[in-house]
Every structure is written in C-alpha cells, then in structure tokens.
Amino acid sequence: MSMAQAGSNGGGKRRRRGRRGSPINEINMTPFIDVVLVLLIVFMVAAPMMTVGVPLDLPQSKAGPLNSDTKPVTLSIRQTGQVFLGEDELSDDSIVPKLTDASKSGFEERVFVRGDKRVDYGRVAQVMAIVTGGGFKKVALVTAPDER
C-alpha cells in the first residue's frame, strides 16, 4: 500500500513540474502594440515638419500631381529673388555646380523649381534658363493644388 501511494504522488508531482518548467509559447503583444502606437503618433506629428526647403507661398493650379519614384532635386525662389537648394542659398553662378553635385543621375535628374507666387516671373524664367543652360533636361515648375 505504501508503494501505491508513493507512485501516485510521484506522478502528480511530475505533472506539476512539467507544467511549471515548460517554456511559455505565448507572446505578449501588448508592449509591441504600445510601441507601434507611440511611433505612429510621433511620425504623424513630425511629418508636416519635414517639408523640403524654404517656406514659400506657391501659386495654385488645377494640374494633377506628378508620379515620381525618386525624389527630385528642388530649387526654391523666394519673393525677393533669392535661390535656395534645400536650406542653402545659392548665387546664380553656383546653381549649376550645386545641382550637379546634388543630382544622382547626372543631367537626367528631375529638377523642380518652386517659385513664390509673388516673385517676378522674369526671375523664375531666368533661373530655369540657368538650369536648362547647364545641361539639365527635366525641369518643372511646382504649384500648390487649387483649393476651389
């Protein structure tokens, strides 16, 4: 009788040990979801601040957006006629060398010209002539979508 009791208790202990010592095969998803939601909020707040170049008041048009896989090089022209590549101000003589340095595909690089709507049209045409005269073939004007 003592052997039977010892055998039944030993079997019970083994089962408990097996459950306690076995690895947990469930993943707690709560911390992962918390991190993802925090990152989502951070990116939603930071996205509007990641605009390219100098803040301008662009003219509006009904033209549709251009589909582009690569990010083009962008020149910005302020109301005063100053030309910027990103945040760096350029003189007319340094536009083509700086564009050449910034372009990844050489003279086939797309160059976007963003001109403030109050800048003189002649200044925009002058900058575009400098860029095309430097050998760049794909030059385009950037406008804001028409709100009407």
C-alpha positions, 0 to 999 in steps of 0.5 A: 500500500505504501508503494501505491501511494508513493507512485501516485504522488510521484506522478502528480508531482511530475505533472506539476513540474512539467507544467511549471518548467515548460517554456511559455509559447505565448507572446505578449503583444501588448508592449509591441502594440504600445510601441507601434502606437507611440511611433505612429503618433510621433511620425504623424506629428513630425511629418508636416515638419519635414517639408523640403526647403524654404517656406514659400507661398506657391501659386495654385493650379488645377494640374494633377500631381506628378508620379515620381519614384525618386525624389527630385532635386528642388530649387526654391525662389523666394519673393525677393529673388533669392535661390535656395537648394534645400536650406542653402542659398545659392548665387546664380553662378553656383546653381549649376555646380550645386545641382550637379553635385546634388543630382544622382543621375547626372543631367537626367535628374528631375529638377523642380523649381518652386517659385513664390507666387509673388516673385517676378516671373522674369526671375523664375524664367531666368533661373530655369534658363540657368538650369536648362543652360547647364545641361539639365533636361527635366525641369518643372515648375511646382504649384500648390493644388487649387483649393476651389 
